[in-house]
Amino acid sequence: MSESLPPIELAGSIWFHTGSTNWGNPRRMALLAAIQEHGSIAAAARHINLSYKAAWDAVHTINSLTPEPLIICAAGGARGGGAHLSPKALEILALYQHMQHLHEQFLHHLAQLQPGHQDTLELLHKMLLHTSARNTFTGTIQAIEEDAIHALISLDIGLSEPIHAAITQESRQQLQLERGQEALAFIKATAIELSPHQPSVHPMKSSFLAHLQDTQSSPRYTQARLALNKVLTLTAILPKEESQNWPRPWPQHLWVSINAQHVLIGRSGLQ
């Protein structure tokens, strides 16, 4: 553990939610502002360093969430035609920019506070860690099996068996991983396998019986939220064809399998 910490720096942003739908994130608000300034989707996308396709996807998403479109588009040639914001979009953008200004003032005020005890800062650091992986678990390294180029990390997160992660020796050395240390496991929702039947034992896979909490579906995918125990939950996303032969309705208990090659390991820089 380090004896001293650098000064605390706070950062944050505001996101708009409608129920479970996240549509007002900072990038989309930046796109609205750029459309207002430049008058076209293409120019706005270039201004905020966004691909033309990604900009149009964002426009379609925003417009699909309201009865009347927030972004008014005019067709026109290779440059994409013109675009402008509806009065409601201008109102939303102004509100967001005002809240973002207040939010920045709030963060500046928080940064003036005294940091407090070292252990508290370490816990806060872990809580504020962000990653694109949908599932994040904290545990203790139970075992390390290794050869010259490979290390298989077994992380005890409080379940019947550990989660296994296959990483390179270079990664293990950079993270200074040793048995008994605390570490983080990151698992993408799309990398998780689900089955109504118990899978065969595999040395490179972790398997758990989980309780199905709820599901959400799109035309191509199903998202499932599962409880691993009374504390830990897991989110999995699988193509619909993978479950087309399952019993209907889905069983209340499903087997979760996680390939060690799809598990990333992290470690707090404060330790």
PyMOL commands that set and color helices and strands:
alter all, ss='L'
color gray80, all
select helices_A, chain A and resi 26-38+41-47+52-64+87-111+118-127+169-175+189-191+240-243+260-262
alter helices_A, ss='H'
color red, helices_A
select strands_A, chain A and resi 16-18+21-24+71-73+83-85+135-146+150-156+163-168+182-187+192-195+205-217+221-227+233-239+253-259+263-266
alter strands_A, ss='S'
color yellow, strands_A
deselect
rebuild
show_as cartoon
